[in-house]
Amino acid sequence: MFLPFIMLMIIAIAMLTTIYKDATTMTIPNWTSLLVLFGFFLLVPFVWQGWAVFGEHLASGFIMFALGFVLFALGWLGGGDAKLMAATSFWWTFPDLIIYIFYTTIAGGVISLFILFGRQFVPAKVLTHPWLYRLIKDEKHMPYGLALAFGAFVTLPQSEMFRFAAGSL
């Protein structure tokens, strides 16, 4: 029961920091992505399921790294978002990755609608905190790290790696 707790804490520390920093500054610290990535490689020996499953984890991470690189190059995703998306994806097998993408996309859509609504209908004088003004009125940025964190929080307990560590797989 200790190993799932460690897994949850690694994700929680990184994602809660991501939520706070992305919402207030529109940046994601590099150390959060590194924590998630190193946490994965640190825990793999304790949840070893064979080379095939390990290869699936690596493929998930590298596929999302390539996708993040393309989305960043097109200007559709920030660099911190792309790095966090790739680092988090190493934790998932392919079925987990589908769940992660689904929940991240849903959360991203909801956050985008909320922010677009705020940009249209919330007067600037109501937004008294600078970070809140930047969050709602910044026309060039969208804090997608919030959606990535939500996707990770929802996917982790369902993931093959977590269920194996908890003994339920």
C-alpha positions in Angstrom: 0.0 0.0 0.0 3.0 2.3 0.4 3.9 2.2 -3.3 0.6 3.6 -4.6 0.9 6.3 -2.0 4.4 7.3 -3.3 3.0 7.3 -6.9 0.1 9.5 -5.9 2.4 11.9 -4.0 4.7 12.3 -7.0 1.8 13.1 -9.3 0.1 15.2 -6.7 3.1 17.4 -6.0 3.8 18.0 -9.6 0.3 18.5 -10.7 -0.8 20.8 -7.8 2.3 22.9 -8.5 1.4 22.9 -12.2 -2.2 24.1 -11.5 -1.0 26.9 -9.2 1.8 28.1 -11.5 0.0 27.8 -14.8 -3.1 29.5 -13.4 -1.2 32.4 -11.8 1.8 32.9 -14.2 1.0 30.9 -17.4 4.2 28.9 -17.0 4.9 25.4 -15.9 8.2 24.9 -14.0 10.6 22.4 -15.6 11.1 20.6 -12.3 7.5 19.4 -12.3 8.0 17.6 -15.6 11.3 16.2 -14.4 9.7 15.0 -11.1 7.1 13.1 -13.0 9.6 11.6 -15.5 12.1 10.7 -12.8 9.3 9.4 -10.6 8.3 7.0 -13.3 11.8 5.6 -13.9 12.4 5.4 -10.1 9.2 3.3 -9.6 9.4 1.1 -12.7 11.6 -1.6 -11.0 9.0 -1.9 -8.2 6.1 -2.4 -10.6 7.9 -4.4 -13.2 5.5 -6.2 -15.5 8.0 -7.2 -18.3 9.7 -5.7 -21.2 6.5 -5.6 -23.4 4.7 -3.4 -20.8 7.7 -1.3 -20.2 8.0 -0.8 -24.0 4.4 0.3 -24.1 5.1 2.9 -21.4 8.1 4.2 -23.4 6.1 4.3 -26.6 3.3 6.3 -24.9 5.8 8.8 -23.6 7.7 9.2 -26.9 4.5 9.4 -29.0 3.2 12.2 -26.8 6.6 13.9 -26.9 6.5 13.9 -30.7 2.9 15.1 -30.6 3.8 17.8 -28.1 6.7 18.9 -30.2 4.5 19.3 -33.3 1.8 21.2 -31.3 4.4 23.5 -29.8 5.9 24.1 -33.3 2.5 25.0 -34.6 2.0 27.4 -31.7 -1.0 25.5 -30.3 0.7 24.3 -27.1 3.2 25.9 -24.8 6.6 24.4 -24.2 5.8 23.6 -20.5 2.6 22.0 -21.5 4.3 19.8 -24.2 7.0 18.7 -21.7 4.5 17.9 -18.9 2.2 16.0 -21.4 5.1 13.9 -22.5 6.5 13.2 -19.0 3.1 12.3 -17.7 2.4 9.9 -20.6 5.3 7.7 -19.7 3.2 6.5 -16.8 0.5 5.2 -19.1 0.0 2.1 -21.2 -1.9 2.6 -24.5 -5.4 2.0 -22.9 -4.4 4.4 -20.1 -3.2 6.9 -22.6 -6.6 7.0 -24.3 -8.2 7.7 -20.9 -5.6 10.4 -20.2 -6.2 12.1 -23.6 -10.0 11.9 -23.2 -10.1 13.5 -19.7 -7.5 16.1 -20.6 -9.4 17.0 -23.7 -12.7 17.3 -21.8 -11.0 19.4 -19.1 -9.3 21.6 -21.7 -12.6 22.2 -23.5 -14.3 23.2 -20.2 -11.5 25.5 -19.2 -11.4 27.1 -22.6 -15.1 27.7 -22.6 -14.9 29.2 -19.1 -12.0 31.5 -20.1 -13.6 32.5 -23.5 -16.8 33.3 -21.6 -14.8 35.4 -19.1 -13.0 37.3 -21.9 -16.4 38.1 -23.5 -18.6 38.9 -20.5 -16.5 39.6 -17.4 -15.5 43.3 -17.1 -11.8 44.0 -16.5 -12.5 46.1 -13.4 -13.9 43.0 -11.7 -10.6 41.1 -12.1 -8.8 42.7 -9.1 -5.8 40.3 -8.9 -3.2 40.6 -11.6 -3.0 36.8 -12.1 -6.8 36.6 -12.5 -6.8 39.4 -15.0 -4.0 37.6 -16.9 -5.8 34.3 -16.7 -9.1 35.7 -18.2 -8.0 38.6 -20.4 -4.7 37.3 -21.9 -5.7 36.7 -25.6 -2.5 34.8 -26.5 -2.3 32.1 -23.7 -4.5 29.4 -22.3 -3.4 27.5 -19.1 -3.6 24.0 -20.6 -1.5 22.7 -17.7 -4.7 22.7 -15.6 -6.3 20.2 -18.1 -3.2 18.1 -18.1 -3.2 17.9 -14.3 -6.9 17.0 -14.3 -6.3 14.3 -16.8 -3.4 12.9 -14.7 -5.4 12.9 -11.5 -8.3 11.1 -13.1 -6.2 8.6 -15.0 -3.7 7.6 -12.3 -6.0 5.5 -10.1 -7.3 3.7 -13.2 -3.9 3.1 -14.7 -2.4 -0.3 -15.1 0.8 0.7 -13.3 -1.2 2.1 -10.2 -3.5 -0.9 -10.1 -0.5 -3.3 -10.3 1.2 -1.4 -7.4 -2.0 -1.6 -5.4 -2.3 -5.3 -6.0 -5.6 -5.1 -7.8 -4.3 -6.2 -11.2 
